């Protein structure tokens, strides 16, 4: 009898809860990693192989935790493989092959990303104004599509750099043009996760604004400064550290931006409660308690990744320049950003601060982060001068 009760109330393990599609996803991710290793082993050093070994189980776990990410990753993989096979070993195929020229070459995919993000922003604003669920579904689909095209553009750009020459090839996170694409993708993925988990489509009208602003900068940077060209790496960037430091940094930047836009929604919702409780801002935005919780979770996530990125950056600096910290303007402003959000979390967790003051703090923190991300490159110089506009 006792054994029967134990069996009845025994909880299945994490792995027993996995579905057949989950295990198929794991097999596909492992096969993809094996393919990458087989194809590009000659171009990889020991550290890059270690990165591949670590990121593969991480990708599997993320796909198991967030099913939509599986479909997204598979779509990017299919598009990227189609583009790579279309190129073969001839970079000029991008100018003649229809699929590459108009859809999957890196610059084409990034232009599609830009257009789709702007369309998604308009759709989310339409959802906020009208409240029609169909418009919200269209907005989400457009955001997923834009993010998939942006990620495909980065993957194909990576391959294109190697087609230009083995000494030119590098992961596409080395300059402002490439990291602005990465910023848009990271911010969108973080938002889409919260949107699905908390059913917060109305927040898209705020979050997609900052992504569209990034797209606007990207388009200006492309057509005015012709920054879309692939250039060889400067010596300081020719390091495996770049492959982990920069993505970690931009998870932080994306999360801080997300928190700021949630803060804007919080301030507007809070004001509408007293000024216009029957208006669309009050009726269609999530409750203040949920907005406050989302803002906290976004900043906590961003702070964790930004801390990791800062540590990795110090290790990279020691290897490249012989010292962990040089009080370079970029490093100094990174410290200011870190201290700002450390203080925000400290006041939240130890003093119980929440609500409107913390929302305004998150908004102001975004401008501090923006200066560290972009302003330093525009107005200051130093060891990071390779990132200047």
C-alpha positions, 0 to 999 in steps of 0.5 A: 500500500505504501509503495502504491502511494509513493508511486502515485504521488511521485513527481516525474523528473525534468527529463521524463516531462520532455516530449518527442518534439523536445528530444527531436529538438535536442538531436537537431541542435546536437547535429547542427553543432556536429555539422559546424565542427565538421565544416569549420574545425580548421578555422576554430581554436580550442576556446571556440570549440569550448564555446560551441560545446557550452552553447549547444546544451544551453540552446537545447535547454532554452528550446525546452524552456521556451517552445517558440524558440525552437521554431525560431531557431529552426527557421533561422537555421534553414534560411542560413543554410539555404543562403550558405549553400546558395553562395557556395564558395563564390561571394559574387553569387549574392549579386546574381542568385535571386534568393540571395539578392532579394531575400537571404544575402546578409544586407537583404535580410537586414533590410527585411528585418528593418522593414518588418520591425517598423511594420510591427511597431505600427501594428502594435500601436494599432493594437493599443488604440483599437484593442483588436486581438487580430492586430495583436497577432499580426504584430507578434508575427511581424516581430518574430519574422523581423527577428528571424530575418535579422538573425539570419542576416547576422549568420549569413554575414558571418559566412560572407566575411570568410568568403572574403578571405580567411584573414577577414572572417569574423563573428559579426559583432565587431562594429556599431553596424553589427551590434545595432542589429544584435541589439534589436534582436536581443531586445525583441527576443526578450520582449517576445518571451515576456509577451508570451509568458505574461500575455502583454501584447499591449506593451509592444507599442512601447518596446518596439519604439526603441527597436524602431529607433535602433532601425532608424539609426541603422539605416542612417548609418548604412546609407549615410556612412556606408557602414554595412561593408565587412572590414577586417578586424583590428588586432584588439578585436581578433580574440575569442573573448569577443564571441562571448563578451559582446553578446552578453553585453547586449543581453544587458543592453536589451533588458535595460531598454525593455525595462525603460519602456515598461517604465514609460508604460507604468508612468502613463498607466499610473497617470491614467488611473487618476486623469482618465480611468476610462481611456485606452491607456488605462484599460488596455495596459497591464495592471501596475503590479505586473508592470512593476514586476516585469520591470524588476525582472528585466533589470535583474536579468540585464544586471546579471548579464551586464556583470558577466560582460564586464568581467569578461571585458576585463579579462579580454582587456588584460589579454589585449592591453596588459591590464584589467582596467584602464579607466578608458571612457567606455570602461568608466561609463560601463561602471557607471551603468553597472553602479546605477542598476546595482543601486536600483536593485539594492533599493528594490530588494533591501528598502522595498522601493517600487512603483512610480519612482523606480519606473522613472529611475529605469527610464533615466537609467536608459539614457545613462545606458544609451550614452555608454552604448552610443554616446561614448563612441560619438563624443569620447575617444580611448582604447575603444576608438575602433567603435567611433562613428 
